[in-house]
Amino acid sequence: MSDTPMSVPGLCDDPAMLDEWYPVARSREIVAGTIAPTTLLGRDLIVWRDAAGTVHVWDDLCIHRGARLSKGWIKDDTVVCPYHGWRFDGQARCVHIPVAPDQPIPPKARAFPVRAQEQDGLIWATLGNPAHPIPAFPARDLPGFRTFHAGPYTYRANGFRAVENFVDATHFPFVHAGLNGVPDAPDIIADYDVTQTADGLVSSEISVFQPVGDFRKIPVQAGYTYYCLRPLVAAFSKRVTIVDPAQAHLGSPDDRFVTMFTVQPVNEVTSIARVIFAINFAPDLTELDMLPRQDVVYNQDRDIVETQRPERIPVDLRAEMHHRSDRMGVAYRRWLRELGITYGVIA
């Protein structure tokens, strides 16, 4: 675990959560010369990029008098504290104290970095020592796919609630009425299987009708295969068959829509979702064509997830009612319990 200068109320002390990778920013949002504040598991951080392109994630705190470095600025590839002008280089060392420029700088005059890495267009950070690598976007190496990003979407809600909603197909006719389902004719969900592997959870395919099922604004029969890759990273692969014969020429049997849903747990009841998605059809569609639909869907999800009570997700299956159609959500809660997670859950 990375060093931290002090104990702050509300910080996560759950090793199972600390030892995970989480997105804290989109890569293209962090440009050299700027400092971005963020919060992960209750811990206030800054994200910045040096002139060589390397990303750094540090505690949002100056060791001198505890001021927020996020209120400072970048000068000569160093972070300048806004309070007394102390400057910290990319190795987190204090390299300049303005009131004593010719005196030796104490070795303890340092910033507090955490491990960070860029992958799939996101900046990931960890406050611990993960045993697992950062989950890879499932369509990263698939030929013919174009990849895009949506979000961030800030949820005033628990991150596990957001992930469970993402891997649930039965809310489509009601939360996404007119897009992903029809409220007066909801899909009858056939039995499906959920398998737990060393890499997480995977469902068998779940078939649903969607009146405006993708970015082509056409009716489709969609087959969803869901994955839980890590506790706060999930994905689906959506097989798309066009239902309207008059528009069948727009697609092929190999049409796929792949999405990875990532969550940054700000604290136990606030989270930030970032979405990576890819399609292998409709090459004329641009990111600007697709983002409005993504925003509608994820804002609809957020609006309902923010209403859920209790805010922290119960992992005792007796705490809420479950139906056979909730098989993926039930498996997800069992998995969280098996992982020993205590932060953000009700045991």
N, C-alpha and C positions, 0 to 999 in steps of 0.2 A: 504494500500500500504506500502511496506517496505521502511524504511528510505534510503535516498541516500545522500551522503556527499556534492554533488555539482550539479549544473546544467551544462549539457554538450550538446552542439549543436547536433541535430539529434536524441536525445532521444524521444521516443514515449510518447505523452501526451494524447493519446486516451483511455479513460476509458474502452471502449468496448474491446479493445485489451489487455490492461493491466490486465483485470479481466478474463484471460483465462490461462489454463495450456498448456505448450509447452514442448516437449522433448528437452533436451539439451545434452544428451549423452546416449549411450547404457550402461546398468548396468555393463556388464562384462569388459568394457573399463576402468572403474574407479576402480583401485585397491588401497589398502591402501599404503600410502607412496609416492603417486604421486599427482601432481596438473595439471589439464587440463584447459586451457583457452577457453572461448567461448564468443559469443555475442548474446544477445537476445533483439530484439526491439531497437537496437542501444546502448544497455547498456553492457559494457564489464564485464564479470563474470569469476569466477573460480569455478571448480567443484573438490571436493576432498572427500576422504573417510577416516574416522578415524579407529583406530585399532579394535573398536567394530563393524565395518561394517556400521555405519551410514554415509549417504551421506550428504554433505554440499555444498550449492551454495551461494557464496558471491560476492560482488563487487570486481572487480580486481583492488583494490586500497588500499593502506595503509594510514590511517588517519594522519600519522605523516608528511610525505612530498609528498604524492601522488604517490609513486612508485607502479609499478605493482606487486602484490603478485604472479602473475603467473610466474614471474622470480625467485621466491624464492623456498623453499623446505620444506619438512616435517621433523621435529625433535621432538621426544618424544610426538608424537600425537598433535603437534602444527604446524601452518603455520608460517614460518620464513620469514619476509620481507627481500629482498636481499639488501636493502639500508643501514639500520642501525641495522638490526638484531632483531627488535621487534618481539615478538612471540605471536600468538593468538591461544587460545584453541578452542575446539569444541563448546563452548558457545559464540564464537566471542569476548571474552574478551582478552585484552592484559595481559599476565601473566609474561612477562619478558622484561625489557629494559636493554640491556647489559651495558650501561655506568652508570646506576644507579640501580644496582641489589638490594640494600637494602632500597631503598626509595619507599614510597607508589606510586602506579600507578594511574594516574588520571582516574576516572570512564568513561570519554569520550574517553579514548584510547581503541577503539573497532573496529572490522571489521563490515561490513555491510551485514548481511545475507538476503537472500530472501527465501521464502517458497519452499521446495523441497520434492519430494516424489517419491518412486520407484513403478512402476507398469508395468506388462507385459514385463519385461526385459529392460525397458527404465527408465531413470531418467527424471522426469518432474519438471518444475519450473514455478512459476508465479511471476510477479512483482506487482500484485494487490490482489484483494480479490474475487476470482471466486465464482459465485453463483452455478455453475455446477461442478459435480465431474469430475475427469479425465475420458475420454471415455474408456470404457473397450473393449479389443479386442473381436470382436464378436464370435470367435470360442473358446474362453478361456475354457468354460465349456462343450463344445460339445464332446461327447464320440467318440473315434476313430480317432481324429485329432492329427497330429504332427505339432508343431509350430516351425518356423524358423525366422531369421532376415536377411534383406538385407540392403545395404547402409552402411554408409551415402552417399548421393548424393548431392553435392553442386551445386545449380543452381544460376547462375548469372542472376536471374530473380525473379519476384514478386511471393510470396507464393500463392496468390489467383489464379494467372495464372496456377501455377503448379497443384493446386487442381482441377481447372476446367478441365484441360487436363486429369487428372486421371479419372474423372467421364464422360468422353466423349468416346463413342465407335466408332464414325464415322471416326476417324483418323487412325484406325487400318490398313486398306489396304495400306496406303501411308507411314506413319511413321514407321510401323512395317511390311513392305512388306515381304511376304514369311514366316512370323511367325504367326502373328495374323490376316492376311488378304491377299487378292490377288488384286493388283492394277488394273489389267485389268478386274476384276469381283468384284467390291466392293458390299458389302451387301446393299440391299434395306431395310432401317430401317423402320419397321412398326411403326405406332403411338404407343406411350407409355405414361403412366401417371406419374406425379410426385406429391407426397403428402407431405405437410408440417405438421409436428407434433411438440409436445413440445420438442422432442429430435432432431429435425433437418429436413432433407429431405430424402425421399426414393422414388426410381423409381419402376415402374413395370418392369418385365423382358424384356431385349433387347436381341434378338437372332442374333448371327453372326457366320459365318463359319471361322475357323482358321486352316490353313494347317499344322501348327506345334503348336497345341493349348495348350500344357502343357509340363511338364517335361518328359513325356514319348515319346516325339517327334513323335506324331501321329496326323492325322487330326481329328478335333472335331467340333461338333456344340455346341457352347457355349451360355449359357443363363446368362446374367449379371443382377444382381439386385444391384443398386448403393445406397449408403447412404452418406449423409453429416452429420457427428455426431457433429462437432463443426466447426467454420469457417475455421480452418486449419487442420482438421482431417476428412478424408473420408474413405470409405471402399466399397468393393464389395463382394458379394457371387456369385461365378461362378459355374453354373451347367453344367457338362461336359458329352456329349454323343459322343462316338467314332463313326466316320463316316465310316472308313474302315472296312468292314465286316471281313476281314482276321485277324484283330487285335482286334476284339470286345471282345475277352476273357481277354484282359488286364484291362477291366473296368467293372463297374456296373451302373445301373440307379441312384444310390445314390452318385456317385462321385461328390465331391465338392472341390473347391479351394477358400479359403477365404483370403482376403488381407485387411490390414489397412494401409493407407498412412498418415503419420504424417509429419507436416512441422514445423520447427523452423524458425521463421522470424528473420533473422540476422538484416536486416533493411528493408526498403520499397521495395528494388529491389534486394535483395540477400536472399536466403533461403537454408535450409538444409533439405532434405527429408530422412526419415527413414521408413523402411517398415517392417511390421510384416505379415507373411503369414503362412497358415496352409493348409494341404491336408489330406484327409481321404482315399487315395488310394496309390498304389505303395509303399508298406512298405520297399522295398529294396533300394529305392532311398535315398541318403544321402544329407546333406546340400551342400557338395562339388559338387554333381551332379546337384543341382538346382540353385546355385548362378550364374553360368555363364549366364544362360538365363535371370535371373532377371537383371543382370548388363547390358546386351544388351538392354533389353526393356527400362529400366529407363534412360540409357544414350541416347537412341534414343529420348525419351520424352524430356529430358533436352536440347538436341541440338536444337529442334524445339521451345520449350518454350522460350529459351534464345533469339530467334529472334523476339519475339512479341513486337509490338509497338502499343500504348504507353506502357511503362513498367508497370505502375500501372494499375490495372484492372478498366475499366469504369463500374460504377453501374447505370449510366443513360443508359437505354436500347436503346436510340436513337443514342448513340455514335458509335456503330458498327452494322453491319448487322447480323440478326439472322434468322435461318431456323427452321422449325418445329422439325427437328432432333436434334436441340440444346436445347430441352425443359429442360433438367437437368441443363445445364449451365445457361439458362435464369432464372430458379427458384433459382439457387445458387446466382446469382447477386442480384435478388430481396431480397433474405434473408439477404445478407450482408448489403443491404441498410436498411432493417427493423431493423437490429440489431444496427444501428447507427454507423457503423464502418467508420472511416475517415482516418485511417493510412493505406497506401498501396493501396488506391483506388482513382479514380477520380469521384467526386460526380456528 
